[in-house]
């Protein structure tokens, strides 16, 4: 069974099975292009818009694969997780579609828009302090009290296989890509991207993008082992969590490079994308664009897939609005 596997056990067959399993519950999201950004960067950029996904984020792919892959006996007590937002609301969405409870531990500082979405999908929230230590301690209490099946936000092969379906679609939508870039926090999306591309397009470069102020993946990549920060501070709230063993397997084995961007570069890239492409995206999703703009020489002349991972924004707290 998939829930007993580890990251290295996953195959492309698991990705195809996940895509078939979750098809009734997700969107096949569009790929958009921008002449403005192509001229600005010297690259051909293809934006895979998971901000248009069900529940507003790519994480519904992994959450749905985990929820609908459960046996009836496992599903009976529901599911539980800890998340700063998008996995929480995605798991709540998937659990609601299956008609089972979903218990979620969220930092008290998580965006109100994401908390509201979790509750809207039927999720039951327990708040914690904004650190990995507090999050995991609070979750242990919730799981003990409920007996619910733990679906980790990213360090779960069921979730990784689900996230891999994003790049599976991208390969079908855009031919002859030279590279793909996506944000990295805990590494679920990047791991899924690595799983698909290492099997179906092994020549393709895979870049991970993260904030300067939460650069544990970049430091881990350089050091050759996981370096975990407990409570980094960054506008990119979805990228504050550290790598774990299953995602580290993919990052250390298949990622070409981990690039970083400053807080101001992330805000500028987010605002520019809103203005030029007329799409809503989160700060975390702007990090790839910010790193491309910081490192244009790496991407100039290449066809690059850029994964926009989510669009769940608190419209009352846009980062370029002061006061």
N, C-alpha and C positions, 0 to 999 in steps of 0.2 A: 504493500500500500504506500501511496505517496507520502503520507504523514510519517512514515518510518525512515524515509530517505534523508540523505544529507546533500549538500550542494554538489559535491563531485559525482553523486549518483545520477544526477539529472541528465536526460538526453533530449534530443530534438523531438522524439516521440512524445515525451511528456508535454512539450510545448503545443504540438498539434492536438493532443488530447484535451489540453486546457482550452484551446481556442474553440474546439467543438462544444465543450461543456458550457462555456460562458457566453456563447454567441447570442442566446435569447435575452441576455441581461445587460449587454454592453452596446455601445455604438462602435461602428467602424469609423474612426474619426478621420476628418479630412486632412490633406496636406496642402498648405498654402505657400505661396512664394511672394517675394517682394523685390521689385526692381531697385527700390531705394536701398535696401540692405545689401543686395548684390553689388551695387555700385560702391557702397560705403566700404565693404569688406574685400572686394575683389574675388569673392567666392560665389558659387551658386548655392544658395541656402534653401532647404526644403523643410518647412516647419510642420512637424507632426503634432496636430493640435488636440492634445488630451485635455485641454481646458474646455473642450466641447463634449467631453466624456460624461456618461451617467455619473451622478454625484459630483461632477465637476473636476474629476482628477483621474489619472491613470490607475490609481490604487484600487479602483473598483474591479479591475481585471484580476489582480491577485486575491482580493477579498472574495470575489465571486467563485474563483476556482477552489479556494479553501472551503467555503460554505457549502457549495453544491457537490463537493467531493466527499463530504462526510456521510457516513452510514446513518441510518435513521436512529440507531441507538446512541451514536456519538452526538448527534444533533439535538437530542431530546432536552438536554440541559442548557442549550444555547452556546454561544461563543463569547469570548472575552478578549480584550486587548488593552494595550496602553499606546497612546498616540497623541501627537500635538495637533492633529486635526484631520488630514485627508484620509488616512487609513481608518480612523475612528468613524468618520461619516460613511466611508465606503463599506466597511464591515457592517455598519448599521443598515445601510441600504440592502446589502446582500442578504443579511439575516431577515430583514423585513420581507424580502421577496420569497424566502423559504418559510416564513412564519415561525421563526424561532427567536428567543431573546438575545440581545446583544448588550454586554456590559463593557463600559469603556472608562479607563482612567486617563484623564487629560490634565495637562498643566493649567493652573488657574490663570496663567497669562496667555493661553491660547486665544486666537481671534474669536470674538463673539459670534461672527458669522459662521464659523465652523462649529461652535458649540450649538448654535441654533439649528444648523443642518443635521447634526447628530440627533438631537431631540426630535426634529421633524421626521426623521426616518425611524424613530422608535427606540433609539439607543438610550441606555441608562448611564448617566455620567457620574463618576466619582472624581473630584478634583484633587490635585496634588501640587506640591511645589515644583518649580520649573528646573528640575535637574533629573538626570538619569537615575541617580540613587533613589530619590523620592518617588519617582514614577514606578520603578520596579518594586519598591517596598509596598506602595499602596496597591499595586496590582496583585501582589501575593495574597494580600488580605481579601481582595475581591474574589479571586479565583477559589480560595479556600472556602469562602462563604457560599459560592454559587455552584461550584463543581463544573463550570462551563469550560468548553474546549478552548485552549489558548491558541489564538492565531496571531503570531508575532507580526509586527508591521513590515518586517523585511527579512529577518533571519529564519525563514520558513520556506522549505522547498516548494510547498504548494503555492505560496505567494510569488516566489521567484518565477516559477513556471507560468503563472498567470501574467506577470509583468512582461515576460518574454514575448507574449502575443502582440505587443505594441510594435516591436521591431519586425516581427513576422509580417504584419500588415504593411509596414513601411517598405520592406523589400519588394512587396507586390505592387506598391503604388508608385515607386520611383526606381528607375533603372540606373545602374552604373554609378552608385554612390561610392565616393572614396573614403568617407568617414561619417561617423555618427557621434554626436555629443549630447550629453544629458546631465542634469544636476546629480550630485551625490551627497547623501546624508548617511543613512545606514547602508545604502547600496543596493536596495531591491531592484530599482529600475536598471541601474548599470549592470547588475548581475544578470537580469533577464536579457538585456541587450547583448551581453557577452555570450550567454547561452545560445541565443539564436544565431548571432553572427559568426561565432567560432565554428558552428556547424554548417551554415549555409553560405557564408561569405567570409571565409577566414582571412582573406587579403585586406579586409576593411579595417581602417583605424578606428579605435574606440576611445573617445576622450570623456573624462569626467570633470565636472565643474563645480567648485564650491567657494564659499566666502573666505576671504583672508582671515576673518575673525572666527572661523570655524573650520580650520584647515587640517583637521586630524587625518583625513583620508590622504591628503597630499604628503603629510609628514610620515604617515604609515607607508605609503607607496615608496618614498625615498629610503626609509629605514628597513623595509623588508619584513615588518611585523606590525601588528595592530597597535596604534597609539590612540587611546581613548580620552577625550575631554568630557568632563562631567556636565558642565553647564556653560557652554559658549554663549556669547551675546552677539546676535546678528539679526538684521532685518529679515533674513531668509529663514523664517521660523520652521520650515519643514526640513531644514538641513542641519539641525543641531545635534542629531543622534550619532553615535559612533558605529563603525563597522563591527560586525560579528563574524564568527568563524565561517558560516556558509557564504556570506557575501565577500569576505576577504579572499576566499578561494578564487572567485571570479575576478576580482580586482587585481590580485597579485599575478594571476595567470594570463589575463587577456587584455587588460587596459593598456593603451599606448602611453597615456600621460594623464596626470591629474592637474588641472589648471585652476587658478584662483583669481578672484576679483575683489576689489575694495567695496565697502558699503556704498560709497557714492557712485561707483561704476555700476553697481547692481541697480540702484535707484534710477540712474540715468538711462540704463538699458531698458528697464521696465517702462519708464515714461515714454521713451522713444518708440517702443513697440506698440504701446497703447495708441500713440498719436499717428504712427505711420501705417500700422496694420489694422487698426480699429478693432482690436480684440482685447478682452480682459484676461490678464495673467497675474499670477502671484509674484512676489519678490523672489521666491525660490526658483521660479521658472525663468527669471531674467538672468540668472547667473551664467548659463551657457552663452547667451548673446554678449554679456559683459566680458567674458573671457575671450571670445572671438575678437571683440573690438580691442582688447588689450594685447592680443597676440595675432594680428592679422597675417603675419608672415607664415604662420603654421597652416593657414587655411586658404590663402590666396591661390586661385586657379583650380580649386577642388570643388567637387560636388558633395555637399555636407548636409546630412540629416540632422535637424535640431529638434529635440523632443521638448515641447512645451508641456510640462507635466500637470498643470492644474490652473484653475481660475477662480478659486474660492477666496475672494478678497473682502476684507472689511472696508466698505466704501466710505465709512466715516473716518478711516485712519490711513488714507493714502500717504505714502512716505514722502512725497514731494510737497505736501501741503503742511505748512508750518503753523504752530500754535494750537 
